[in-house]
Every structure is written in C-alpha cells, then in structure tokens.
C-alpha cells in the first residue's frame, strides 16, 4: 500500500467506518424512510464526520502520542500536525455541506455532531466525563440520519439511539485503561450489555425468532470481547477493537426487533461486521 495512503487510512481509522454505516442503516430502517440517494449521501457524510473526528483526535494528541504512541503518523513525521488539522476542518465542512444539501432541517443535529466531536477531541485525556460526550457522538448519528431520511422520529429511533449511547459509554470507559475495582468492571460491563436487556422487552410476534437470535449473537459477542478485559493482564486493545465491530451486531439486533427486515439487510450487516474485523488486522481501530 502506498505510504501516503496508509498514513491517511491510519489517521482516519477507516477500519471502523462500516460500524457508522450500520448506524445510518439502522436509523433509516427504524423510521421507515429508506431511499437510496439519501442513504448514500448519509453514508458519505457520516464517514466524513467520523474521519474528521479521528484527524482532530490525532492533532490534539500529538504530544501524548510522541511519548506513548510514537508509531502514530504525526510522531513518525509521515504528515505534519498542521496538515492533519487542515484535513479535519475540510472533512467537517464537507460533511456539513452534504448534510444540508440532503435536508436543510438537519442543521441542528449536524451542528450537534460537530460540537460533540470537537468537545471530545479537545478535552478527553484525564477527563472522567469525556466518555459521556463520546457516547453522545455515536447516539446523535441516529436522529441526524433520520432527519436526512426526511422522516418523523419515533420511539424506536430514540430507543436505538439510547442503546448506542449506553454501549458506547461502557466501551469508552473500558478504553481508558485497566481498573482494579471489580464493582467498576461490572458497571462498565452492564453498560455494554444494557441494550440487550432494553430490547428484549420489545420483541413482538413478527420478530420473535430473529429477535432472540440477534440478541443472543450480541450478548455472546460482547461477552467474548469483555473476556479480554477481565483477563490478567487485561487485553484492552482486543476488547475495545472487537466491541467497536460489535456496533454492527447492536444495530442488527435493534433493526430485527423494531421492524421486519429482509435477508439482504441481515447479510449486509453481518458482512460489514466481518469487514470491520478484517480491516482492523491491517488498520488499527484505536
């Protein structure tokens, strides 16, 4: 792979992008407004939002990375810190323009995403509340995408957003590093698994079989990921990277319970899950 391209792929954490695509797909399915032009536009825009956040993160953490992660692009001088900031701003602007072009009423949610991403990136080290902001970044994708779909919000959308929030909150706290208190570990574990409990009570007759299967898949995968966190010594990278891929299974669970979905959607989401895991072997997701 060309060195320059790999540098940008590393900065963007492109291996995680498929998880944002399933977020968008989930939102479109939940509000019942799937249209290809809007969906493709939303996929491009959410990718740009995610990439801009990753670039801004590396720009902010340049000094930290020089000491603790010298293999990152800025410490290795593969790209200048100033260039990284410029790219971040360009991607933010492009995402904003695409969002407004698709639906001008998305301005509120678009600005919400930009503000939350920026706040997190600028003040996440040694800030105990930063995981709550990161969780908001992921949760806001759902109402933002629903607005681009041109559909009214419903209860399922908010519950889907809430599921993403609790899952991201637990994941982000785990990513901050090992903790000694077992009670704290159980708390973070509960946050990761909370979406399964939340959606278990919403299974209807139309979704009983696929709903139970998707919940089981989500729980089994989450427990598999968390096993690395509870091991001695803890394997934080293993747990966090795999939990990020688990967003695909989270979205599949939500969609399969909230509305009848086609085999094509199920296969597509599972494929994106596998692609995320495969890409993470080439491009670090953290």
WOCOR-V690776 format. One line per field, one symbol per residue. phi: phi as a letter, one per 40 degrees, with the letter a starting at -180 (. if undefined). A space follows every 10 residues. Layout:
phi->???
//
This chain:
phi->.ddcccdccc ccfdccddcc ccdcddcccc cgbcbddccc cccccccccc cccccccccc cdcccccbbc ccdcdcgcac ccccccddcc cdcccccccc ccacccddcc cccccccccc ccabcgbccc dccdccdccc dccccccccg bccbcccccc cccccccccc dccccchcbc cccccccccc cccddccdcc cbcbccbdcc cccccccccd cccdccdccc cbccbccdcc dcccccdccc ccccccccac bccccccccc cccccdcccc cbbdcb
//
